[in-house]
Amino acid sequence: MKSPLLSLPGAVPAEAPDEGVAAHYGDLFREQRALADGSGFVDLSHRGVVTVSGPERLSWLHLLLTQHVSELPPGRATEALILSAHGHIEHAVYLVDDGETTWLHTEPGNQEALIAYLESMKFFYRVEVADRSQETAVVHLPAGSIAEVPEGAVVRETPHGRDLFLPRGALESFAAAHGPAVGVLALEALRVEAHRPRLGLETDHRTIPHELGWIGTAVHLQKGCYRGQETVARVHNLGKPPRRLVFLHLDGSEVHLPPHGTPVRLAADGGEGRQLGFITTSARHHELGPIALALVKRNVPVDAQLMAGDTAAAQEVIVEP
């Protein structure tokens, strides 16, 4: 889905996984500072939107998600995962209930697989699952924004800002009233700064929630059974995850950022050393300079100097080894 806001002055289209919206509108650092100051908005209309309605929607979702949602009050935002039988992360959803319908947004293009799974689990529950991506757009207002929410919009408010579910046809009028528009690269830089993982970037086919610090924010440890719970409980009670998410300060003299998948090694071992992990997301931050998230083996010393490809990197602990 291509956003109509790509026609705004200076808009530069984003690359995967964010095709369809703007990477930036001509000044990346100005846009980051706007978000940090609580102004502007980010067009996230490429994200998948799914609704679940029916009288049993919350009790049913409670059985499927890692989060406790059976008694979720209207208007309270939360996030949750869907795991495989072995505890690996398959879906990440960001949801809010308006009292009649549960609204979820998920990664671009992921809604079809998510809906297929949800439909397969309906059985005799009184729920209806719908893909609302064609008619509903997500926009993000940063924390501290005083922008008025359009009447009828569903709001998901978090410490990082508000996600609004808007009619897709209202995007251009919303932009005119609530600018400046900010690209997704600015939001990604602030996400990296805040150490927040993202499905498909910080995850691969074998990622478990503990590796990314998703325990607590997206995984509730005192709720009933759900698929993959055995792995979650076993690692939490008896062991440690095999990998851990780290925050990296990258050498600012390098022109290019290390892309997703760039090998991470010990600096002392040089470019031929054993790979210990990989870059998940890198960004240029308006205050911190080049930064990144990386997934590395748990036993990498927390004070070790690292190399991301050819770029020197100093680590900060996110997930304890």
C-alpha positions as CSV (number, residue, x, y, z in Angstrom):
1,M,0.0,0.0,0.0
2,K,1.5,3.3,-1.1
3,S,0.8,6.2,1.1
4,P,-0.6,9.4,-0.4
5,L,1.7,11.3,1.8
6,L,4.6,10.3,-0.4
7,S,3.5,13.3,-2.5
8,L,4.4,15.7,0.3
9,P,7.4,18.0,-0.5
10,G,10.8,16.3,0.1
11,A,9.4,12.8,0.6
12,V,11.9,10.1,0.0
13,P,10.4,6.5,-0.2
14,A,11.5,4.1,2.5
15,E,13.1,0.7,1.7
16,A,12.2,-2.7,3.1
17,P,10.6,-3.5,5.4
18,D,8.9,-0.1,5.3
19,E,8.1,0.4,1.6
20,G,5.0,2.4,1.0
21,V,5.7,5.3,3.3
22,A,8.4,8.0,3.5
23,A,11.9,7.3,5.0
24,H,12.3,11.1,5.5
25,Y,11.1,14.4,4.1
26,G,14.5,15.9,3.5
27,D,16.1,16.5,6.9
28,L,16.5,13.4,9.1
29,F,17.9,15.1,12.2
30,R,15.4,17.9,12.2
31,E,12.7,15.2,12.0
32,Q,14.2,13.3,14.9
33,R,14.4,16.5,17.0
34,A,10.7,17.2,16.2
35,L,9.7,13.8,17.5
36,A,11.9,14.1,20.6
37,D,10.3,17.5,21.3
38,G,6.8,16.0,20.9
39,S,5.8,17.6,17.6
40,G,4.9,16.2,14.2
41,F,3.6,12.7,13.3
42,V,4.9,9.6,11.6
43,D,2.9,8.0,8.7
44,L,2.7,4.3,9.5
45,S,-0.1,3.6,7.0
46,H,1.9,0.6,5.6
47,R,1.4,-1.4,8.7
48,G,-1.1,-4.2,8.8
49,V,-4.3,-3.5,10.8
50,V,-6.5,-6.4,12.1
51,T,-9.6,-6.2,14.3
52,V,-11.2,-8.9,16.5
53,S,-14.8,-8.4,17.5
54,G,-17.4,-10.4,19.3
55,P,-18.3,-11.0,23.0
56,E,-15.6,-13.5,23.6
57,R,-12.8,-11.6,21.8
58,L,-10.6,-10.9,24.9
59,S,-11.0,-14.3,26.6
60,W,-10.2,-15.9,23.2
61,L,-7.1,-13.7,22.5
62,H,-5.9,-14.4,26.1
63,L,-5.6,-18.1,25.1
64,L,-3.4,-17.3,22.1
65,L,-1.2,-14.4,23.2
66,T,1.7,-14.1,25.6
67,Q,0.1,-11.1,27.3
68,H,-2.7,-11.1,29.9
69,V,-5.6,-9.6,28.0
70,S,-8.7,-11.3,29.3
71,E,-9.6,-8.3,31.5
72,L,-8.0,-5.6,29.3
73,P,-9.9,-2.3,30.1
74,P,-11.1,-0.2,27.1
75,G,-8.4,2.2,26.1
76,R,-5.5,0.5,27.7
77,A,-2.7,-0.2,25.3
78,T,-0.5,-3.4,25.4
79,E,1.7,-5.5,23.2
80,A,1.9,-9.2,22.8
81,L,3.6,-12.0,20.9
82,I,2.4,-15.2,19.3
83,L,4.9,-18.0,19.7
84,S,5.5,-21.3,18.0
85,A,5.2,-24.6,19.9
86,H,8.9,-24.4,20.6
87,G,8.7,-20.8,22.0
88,H,10.1,-19.0,18.9
89,I,8.5,-15.6,18.1
90,E,6.1,-15.7,15.1
91,H,4.1,-12.6,15.5
92,A,4.2,-9.3,17.4
93,V,1.0,-7.3,17.8
94,Y,0.3,-3.9,19.3
95,L,-3.3,-3.7,20.5
96,V,-6.0,-1.7,22.2
97,D,-9.6,-2.5,22.9
98,D,-12.3,0.2,22.4
99,G,-15.0,-1.7,24.4
100,E,-16.5,-3.4,21.4
101,T,-13.5,-4.3,19.2
102,T,-9.9,-5.1,19.7
103,W,-7.6,-3.2,17.3
104,L,-4.2,-4.6,16.5
105,H,-1.4,-3.4,14.2
106,T,1.5,-5.5,13.1
107,E,4.4,-5.5,10.7
108,P,3.8,-4.5,7.0
109,G,2.5,-7.5,5.1
110,N,2.3,-9.7,8.2
111,Q,-1.4,-9.4,8.6
112,E,-2.3,-12.2,6.2
113,A,-0.3,-14.8,8.1
114,L,-1.6,-13.5,11.4
115,I,-5.2,-13.7,10.3
116,A,-4.7,-17.2,8.9
117,Y,-3.4,-18.3,12.3
118,L,-6.2,-16.5,14.2
119,E,-8.9,-18.0,11.9
120,S,-7.4,-21.5,12.4
121,M,-7.9,-21.1,16.2
122,K,-11.5,-19.8,16.3
123,F,-13.2,-23.2,16.8
124,F,-16.6,-22.4,18.4
125,Y,-15.7,-19.0,20.0
126,R,-17.9,-16.1,19.2
127,V,-15.3,-13.9,17.5
128,E,-14.9,-12.3,14.1
129,V,-11.4,-11.5,12.7
130,A,-11.1,-8.9,9.9
131,D,-8.3,-7.4,7.8
132,R,-8.8,-3.6,8.1
133,S,-5.5,-2.6,6.4
134,Q,-7.1,-1.3,3.2
135,E,-9.4,1.0,5.0
136,T,-7.5,1.9,8.1
137,A,-4.2,3.7,8.5
138,V,-1.9,3.9,11.5
139,V,-0.2,7.2,12.4
140,H,2.1,7.9,15.3
141,L,2.1,11.0,17.5
142,P,5.2,11.2,19.7
143,A,5.2,11.4,23.5
144,G,4.4,14.9,24.6
145,S,2.3,15.8,21.5
146,I,-0.6,18.1,22.2
147,A,-2.2,17.4,18.8
148,E,-5.9,16.9,19.0
149,V,-7.1,13.4,18.0
150,P,-9.7,13.4,15.2
151,E,-13.2,12.4,16.3
152,G,-13.8,8.7,15.9
153,A,-10.1,7.7,15.8
154,V,-9.1,4.7,18.0
155,V,-6.2,5.7,20.2
156,R,-3.4,3.4,21.5
157,E,-1.5,5.4,24.1
158,T,1.9,4.3,25.3
159,P,4.9,5.9,27.1
160,H,6.5,6.3,23.7
161,G,3.5,8.1,22.1
162,R,0.1,7.5,20.6
163,D,-0.8,5.2,17.7
164,L,-4.0,6.4,16.0
165,F,-6.2,4.1,13.8
166,L,-7.6,6.5,11.2
167,P,-9.7,6.0,8.1
168,R,-7.3,5.8,5.3
169,G,-9.1,8.5,3.4
170,A,-8.4,11.0,6.2
171,L,-4.6,10.7,6.0
172,E,-4.1,13.9,3.8
173,S,-6.4,16.1,5.9
174,F,-4.7,14.8,9.1
175,A,-1.3,15.6,7.7
176,A,-2.4,19.1,6.8
177,A,-3.6,19.7,10.3
178,H,-0.9,18.0,12.3
179,G,2.4,18.4,10.5
180,P,5.3,18.4,10.2
181,A,5.4,14.9,8.7
182,V,8.3,12.8,10.0
183,G,9.7,9.8,8.2
184,V,10.1,6.3,9.6
185,L,13.9,6.6,9.8
186,A,13.5,9.2,12.6
187,L,11.2,6.9,14.5
188,E,13.6,4.0,14.0
189,A,16.5,6.0,15.4
190,L,14.4,6.7,18.5
191,R,13.4,3.1,18.7
192,V,17.0,1.9,18.7
193,E,17.9,4.5,21.3
194,A,15.0,3.2,23.5
195,H,16.2,-0.4,23.0
196,R,12.9,-1.6,21.7
197,P,12.9,-4.7,19.4
198,R,11.0,-5.1,16.2
199,L,9.8,-8.3,14.6
200,G,11.8,-9.2,11.5
201,L,14.7,-7.0,12.4
202,E,15.7,-8.1,15.9
203,T,14.2,-11.5,15.4
204,D,15.0,-14.5,13.2
205,H,13.4,-18.0,13.0
206,R,14.8,-19.1,16.4
207,T,14.4,-16.0,18.5
208,I,12.8,-16.4,21.9
209,P,11.3,-13.5,23.9
210,H,14.0,-13.5,26.7
211,E,16.8,-12.7,24.2
212,L,15.2,-9.3,23.3
213,G,14.0,-8.1,26.7
214,W,10.3,-8.7,25.7
215,I,9.6,-10.4,29.1
216,G,7.4,-8.1,31.0
217,T,6.4,-5.7,28.2
218,A,5.0,-8.3,25.8
219,V,5.1,-11.6,27.9
220,H,3.1,-12.0,31.1
221,L,4.7,-14.7,33.3
222,Q,1.7,-15.3,35.6
223,K,-1.0,-16.1,33.0
224,G,-2.5,-19.3,31.9
225,C,-1.4,-21.6,29.1
226,Y,-0.6,-20.5,25.5
227,R,1.4,-22.0,22.8
228,G,5.1,-21.9,23.6
229,Q,4.6,-21.2,27.3
230,E,6.7,-24.2,28.3
231,T,9.8,-22.7,26.7
232,V,9.1,-19.3,28.3
233,A,8.7,-20.8,31.8
234,R,11.7,-23.1,31.4
235,V,14.2,-20.4,30.3
236,H,12.9,-18.0,32.9
237,N,13.0,-20.4,35.8
238,L,15.9,-22.7,35.0
239,G,18.3,-21.2,32.5
240,K,19.5,-18.3,30.3
241,P,18.7,-17.5,26.7
242,P,21.4,-18.4,24.2
243,R,21.7,-14.9,22.9
244,R,21.1,-11.4,24.1
245,L,20.2,-8.0,22.6
246,V,22.9,-5.3,23.0
247,F,23.0,-1.6,22.2
248,L,26.1,-0.4,20.2
249,H,27.8,2.9,19.9
250,L,29.4,2.8,16.4
251,D,32.5,4.5,15.2
252,G,31.4,7.9,14.0
253,S,34.2,8.2,11.4
254,E,32.6,5.6,9.1
255,V,30.5,6.9,6.2
256,H,28.2,3.9,5.9
257,L,26.1,2.3,8.6
258,P,26.5,-1.5,8.9
259,P,23.2,-3.0,7.5
260,H,21.0,-5.6,9.0
261,G,22.8,-8.9,9.1
262,T,26.3,-7.5,9.4
263,P,28.5,-10.0,11.4
264,V,29.6,-8.9,14.9
265,R,33.0,-10.1,16.1
266,L,35.4,-9.4,18.9
267,A,37.6,-6.5,17.9
268,A,40.6,-8.3,19.3
269,D,40.0,-11.2,16.8
270,G,39.9,-8.9,13.7
271,G,37.9,-9.5,10.6
272,E,38.6,-13.2,10.4
273,G,37.5,-13.9,13.9
274,R,34.5,-16.1,14.9
275,Q,31.1,-14.5,14.3
276,L,29.4,-13.8,17.6
277,G,26.2,-12.2,16.4
278,F,24.8,-9.8,13.9
279,I,23.5,-6.2,13.5
280,T,19.7,-6.1,13.7
281,T,19.1,-2.4,13.2
282,S,21.5,0.6,12.7
283,A,20.6,4.3,12.7
284,R,22.0,7.8,12.8
285,H,20.9,9.6,15.9
286,H,20.7,13.3,16.2
287,E,22.5,13.3,19.5
288,L,24.3,10.0,19.9
289,G,25.6,9.7,16.4
290,P,25.7,6.2,14.7
291,I,24.0,3.6,16.9
292,A,22.8,0.0,16.5
293,L,21.1,-2.9,18.1
294,A,22.7,-6.3,17.7
295,L,21.9,-9.9,18.8
296,V,25.0,-11.6,20.2
297,K,25.9,-14.8,22.0
298,R,25.1,-14.7,25.7
299,N,28.7,-15.4,26.8
300,V,30.2,-12.4,24.9
301,P,31.9,-10.3,27.7
302,V,29.8,-7.2,28.5
303,D,33.0,-5.1,28.4
304,A,34.3,-6.5,25.2
305,Q,35.1,-4.1,22.3
306,L,33.3,-5.4,19.2
307,M,33.5,-5.0,15.4
308,A,30.4,-4.7,13.3
309,G,31.8,-5.6,9.9
310,D,34.6,-3.1,9.6
311,T,33.1,-0.7,12.2
312,A,34.3,-0.5,15.7
313,A,31.5,-0.8,18.3
314,A,31.2,-0.3,22.1
315,Q,28.4,-2.2,23.7
316,E,25.8,-1.4,26.4
317,V,23.9,-4.2,28.1
318,I,20.2,-4.5,27.4
319,V,19.6,-8.1,28.3
320,E,21.8,-9.4,31.2
321,P,24.0,-12.4,30.2
